[in-house]
Amino acid sequence: MVILTLNCGSSSLKYQLYDWAKEETLATGIIERIGLDGSFIKHEAKGHDEVKIKNSCPTHKEAMALLISSILSPEHGAIKDIKEISAVGHRVVHGAEKFAKSLVITDEAMETFRELEKLAPLHIPANLIGIEAAEAVLPDAKHCAIMDTAWHQTMPESSYVYALPHEWYTRYGVRRYGFHGTSFLYTAKRASVLLGKDPFETNLVIAHIGNGASINAVKNGCSFDTSMGLTPLEGLVMGTRSGDIDPAIPFYIMDKTGMSAEVVEKALNKESGVLGITGKWVDRRDIEIAAEGGDERAILCEMIESYRIKKYIGAYSAAIGGADAIVFTAGVGERGPITRKLACEGLEYMGIKIDDAKNEASMTRNAETCISTDDSKVKVFVIPTNEELVMTEDTYALLDGTYDVHTKYKYHFESPAYINKEREAGLPKDLKKWNRLDKIICNPGDRNSDGGCCCGNCNC
């Protein structure tokens, strides 16, 4: 069975084509600047080099057509017939309390998604456009919705109910929902494997750090609390989102400047975060270079972003009664040693100790690494996320009739013997590039005599 997964943004479409029987990725890519001038696709199929093709995409419909032509291309394609695609898994950002797990998309589900648009106005409309465009191009395939909020449905009321008039929750659904669910699910399950523990006896604090960023407290293998709230605006400092602020600030600025609520909302979502602090950068690599050169706002940005992460690590460790491991994932989490170091500095009293050399060496998406010192009571892992794999497996299980919520369903990647073939193939190049990387790679198939963690060469 060949499964296509789609992650549609307002002006982008990220995809993966996966052969379930062979357990291998056939193609990956992203189409950017949909609806804007200069739209293009970056596409890479198995056995071929990546190609970048400029192509006008006024809407997601044209983007889907470009995707299909790319995976069918004689020069750089992955399959010969569109009918080989049996199913499509779509990321849907917000399910509110309506959906606690992934589902096969129906007309009724689409109507519910439309009703939820106001809870994620920057995301759900794009998700729906992507679904409609894909159904038009692939009418014979089964289409499934992979809910980003589903993972957090295990949170207790004390975590998700705000201290607001209770009617706002009962009538309007105002509560904490949380996001990045597929990423947290994958990294939580993988961390349990690395620790050699039953996933439902594992406590974790997972930091998904990228342009969108959130942190998750995982207690006994389930989401207990998370930093994003009703929308993806709350919590950590992000690329262009403010994260936590005094809720009176928008009213104060509106009073002082005459800005409308719409303009202030745009500023909080698209003009704040690291962009707001630095005034010109979103890419953390640019900020690192500027900070090394002495730019005061770049240095301040690094301190603010990492300090916010540190506060949440401390708070969430307390909330779950202590963590077995801290996990960093996503773009900055996986390849941002400065952010990781600053976020963990000063937490030695909690048993969290970073090894600077190990931390500097962990710069790969092709391996899971341990960057804590040998005597650190709390392990610190860097686990490259794989949201597409979760989406693919949910989609397959839905069609196979075996799918259920994660507390009743075991994913293939929960096995210590699981190997990601694409990452295994890409690792040798990283080993040549990053000194000492081979010394920190976790080998989950290995176990100490007591059955506990043995992460390769990290002497856990």
N, C-alpha and C positions, 0 to 999 in steps of 0.2 A: 504494500500500500504506500503510495506517495502522498505526503501531506504538505500542504502549503500553509505557512503561518504568516499573518499580516499584523503589523503594528502601525496604524495610521495616525499621523499627527495632522495638524491643520494645513501644513504645507509639505509634508513628507510621507513616505510610505516605506517602511522597513520590512524586509521579507526573508524567509528561509524556506527552502524546498528540501524535504527529508524523505529518504527511503526507509520506511519502518522495518521491512524485512531484512535489509542489509545493515541496518543501524548506522547509516552514514548520511552526512549532509551532501546533497547534490548541488545546491547553489545558495548563495546568500547575496544580499544587495540592499541598496537604499536609493529611492528616488527623492530628490530634494527640489525645493523651490516650486512646488506644485501651485499653480495659480499665479505665479510670478514670472518675470522675465528671467531667462537663463536657466530654466529647469534642465536637470540632467539625471542620469542613472549611473550608479557605480554597481557593477555586477561581476560576480566571480563564481564560476562553475567548477566543479571538480575536474582536475586535469587541465584547466585553462588559467591563464593569467587574468587578473582583474582588468576589466575594460570600463572606460568612462565615456558615455555617449550623451551628447547634448540633444535634447528633444523637447519640443514644446508640449507642456502638459497643463492646459487651462483648468482642468478638473481632475479628480481622482479617477474618473472613467478613462481618460487618456493615459493616466499613469498606470492603471491596470493593464491596458492594452500594451503599453511599453514593457511592462514586466513580463507579460505572456510572450511577446515577440522575442524578448531576451532569453528566456529559458528554453524557447524552441529554436533559437538561432543555430544554423549549421556550423557557424564559426565558433561561437562561445556558449552554446546552449547546454542544457542538462537532460532534457527529455525530448522524445520525437513527436509525441502526440499529447495534446492538452487533456485528452480523456484519461491519461495515466494518473492525473490528480484526482484522488477519491474524496478528499476532504480539505476544508480550509478552516484553520483556527484563527479567530479574530480576537485581538486584545480589546476588551471593553473596560474603560477605566473605572466607571462607577456603577455599582449595583445596588447601592443603598442597603436597605434591609430586605429588599425583594429577592436577591439571589445570594445564597450562601455557598454556591459552587458553580462550576462551569456547566454549560447547557447547550443543547442543540437549538439553534436559532429558529424561532417560529414568528408568525405575524404578531402574536400576542406579546412575545418578548420584545420585538421591535417597538411596539407601542409603549411598553413600559420604559424602555431606554429613552424614548423621546420625552416621556414625562419626567425623567431624571436629568435632562439637559442642564437645568439651572444649577444643579449641584456640581457640575464640572463643565462650565461653559467653554473652556478652552480645549476640552478633550472629547466629550461625547459626540458633538456634531461631526467631528472628523472621523471618529469611530464608525458612526452610522453611514456616513458617505462612503467609507471604505467597504463596509458590508454590502451596501447596495451596488457599488461598482463591481465588486467581486462576484456577486450573485448574477449580475448581468452577463459577465464574461464566462463564468463557470456555473451555469444553471443546473448541471447534473451532479455537481459535487455537494456533499453535505457540509453545511456551514455551522460552526460552533463558536460560542462566545466564551472566552476565558476571562473571568471576572477578576480585576485587579484588587478589588476590595474583599474578595471572598476569604482569603487567608486570615483576615482580622476579625471574622465573625465570632471567634472564640473569646474575644475580650470581655471581661466582666463589666457590669454596669458602672462600677466605680472608676473604670478607665475611660469609658466612652461617653458618659453623660456629663454635659457641661453644667456649671453653676449658673444657669440662666432660668428664666421663667419656664417651668416644666412643660407648659403648653407649647412652647416652641419646638420641643422634641416630639410630643405626642401628635401635634397637628401638622408640623412642617418638616419633621425629620431632622431637626438640627441636633447633631451628635458627632462624635469622632468616628470616622470610617477607616481612615488609613489607606495607603496605596503601596505600590511596589510589591504587591502580594506574591506574584510569581517569583520574583527575585528572592524574597525572604523565604518562601517555601523551599526553593532549591538550595540556598545556602544553609538553611537550618538543617535540612536532611543530610547534606554533605558534611557539615560540622560534626554531627552525631557520628557519622562514619569515621571521621578522622580521630575522634575522641574514643572510639570503640565502645560507645554507649548506646543503650536503647534510646531512640529519639524522644520518647515520652518520659524519659528520666533525665533529660538534658536541659540546662538553663543557659541561655545565650543573650548577648547584646550584639545585634547586627547593624552595622552602619553602611547603608547604601548611599555612597557619596558620588554625585555627578552634578550635572547642571540642575537636575531634579534630585533632591536629597532627602532621605528620611532615615530614622533609626527605629529599631524594633526590639522590644523586650520580649523574649521567648521563654516562657516558664513551662517546664515539663513538656517541651516540644510543641507548644501552641502559643499563638500570639496573645500576649498579656497586655501590652500597651504599645503605642506607636506615636511618632511625633507629628505626622500630618493629621489633619482633622477633618472637618466637614468638607474641605477642599484641599488641594495639594499646596496651599499657601502657608500653612502653619508649620512651625518646627525649626529645622536647621536653616542656616544661611545657605542659599542656593545660587545658581548662576545669575538669575535675574529676579528671583523671588526673595522677599524680605525674611521669611520665617517669622519666629516669635517677635511681636512688638506689643507695646502698650496699646490696647484697643481704642484709646482716646485719641491717639495720634491722627488718624484720618479726619476726625471731626475738627481737631485743632487746625490742621492744614487747610481744610475746606473753609473754615472761618477766616483764616489769615489771608488766603489767596483767592477765594471765590471759586476754586476748582469744584467741578461736579463730582458726584460719587463715582461715575464711570471713569473719569480721568484719574482719580486717586486710585481706584482699583487697578487700572492699567499700570500706574506707577509702581504699585506694590508687587504686581505680577511680572512686569516686563522691564522695569527700570531700577530695580532694587538689588538686593543680594550683593555678590561680589562686583557686579557691574556698578551698582550704586556707590559702593565704598571706593572703588578705584577710579570711577568716572570714565573708564574706557576699555576695560578688559573683562571677559567672561572666561576665556580659556585659562585654566590654572597654570599651564606651562608658560604663558606670557607673564603671568603674575609672579611666578618663581624667578624668571629671568630679571624682571624689574626689581624684585625684592633683593636679589643678589647684587644688583647694581646700586642699591641704596634708596630706591624709591620708597618714600615714607608711607604712602597710601597702600602700596602693594604689601609692605611689611605689616601694616595694620590689618589689612584684609586677611592675610594668613593667620594672624593672631586671633581675630574675631571668629573666623570660620572654625578653626580648630578648638577654640575655647567653648563654642556652642556645642560641639561634638562631645568634648570632655564632660561638660555639665550633664549631658544626657546619659553618657556612659555611667557616671556616678549615680545619678538618680535611678536609672533603670536597673543597675546592679543591686541597689537597695530594694527596689520594688519586687524583684524576683528572689530575694534572699541569697544573692551571690551568684555570679556567673561562672560556668565551667570554661567559657571562652568568649573573647571579643572577636568579632569577625568584621573585616573590611571587605567591601565589594563595590562593583560598578566602576566607571571610568577613573575617578579620582581615588576611590578606595583601593583599586587594584594597582594603580600606577602613580600614586602620590605619596612617596615616602615622607616628605616634609609634613604633609597634613597628618599622616598616621603618627609620626613622632610627636608632633606638638599636641595632638589629641590625647596621647597616653602619658606624656610627661607629668610627673607629680602624682601619678596613681600607684606608685610603688607600695604605698601603705595598704592598698587594696589587693596586693599580690599581682599587680599587672606590671611586668617589666619588659620593655622593648630592647632587643639587641640591635644596636645601631647598624652593624655590618649586615646582619640578616635583613633588616628593614630596607637598606639601600639596595640590596641584591634582588628584592622582590619587585620585579617590574615586568611581569609576564601575564598574559591571559591564557597561557597554555599549561599551567600547573597550579596546584594548590600548595601554599607554602605556610610555614610556621615561622614567625618573626620575633617571638618572645625568647627571653633568655632561658637557659636550661633549668634554672631554679625558679622560674616564674610560676607561682601557684595557679594563675589564670593564664591559659594559653591565648595567644593572639595569632589568629589565622588571617591570611589573605586568600579568599576563595573567589575566583572569577565566576560571576553569575552566569546563568544560562536560562533566561526567561523563555527563549524559543523552544528549548527542550521540554520545559514544563507544558507549554502551550501545545506542542506536538503530542506529548504523551496523553494529556487530557483529551485532546481531539480523538486520538486513536481509541482510548478507553471508552469514550462516549459512543463511538460507533460499534465497538466490540461488546458493549453492554456490561463492562466490568468496572466502570468509573464510579467513584464515590468521594466524599469529603476525605481530606488527607489523613484524618484520624482512623479511617477505615480502609484506606487504599495504600498499597505499598508501591512506590515508584521504582523503576528499574535502576535509577542512579543511587538508590539507597543501599545497593549491594557493595561490599568492600571490593568485589571483583570488577565493578563497573569501570570501563575505559572509554573515554571520549576519543574516538579515532582521529578526528581532525586536530584536536589539541595535541595529541600524542605525536602526530606528524609534524606539527609546527614547532614543537618544543626544541629540537636540536639547534635550530637557528637562534633561539633565545639563549640557549646554554652557551653558545659561542659569544654572544653579545654581552651577557651579564655575568661578571665574575662572582663566584660563590653561589650562584643560583642552584647548582646541583647539590649543595650542602643543606638546603632548606626545604627541598621538595618533600611533601608528605606522601608516604607510601601506605595508604590505608589497608593494604593487604597484609602488612606486617603487624604483629601484636607482641606486646611484652608477655612474659610468662604468666602474668596474672590476668591476661586478656585485655589490659588497658591500652592506652594510646601509645603508638610508636610511629612518630611522623618522620620516617626516613632517617636523616642524619641529625635531627634536632634534639636527640637524647631526651625525649619526653618521658 
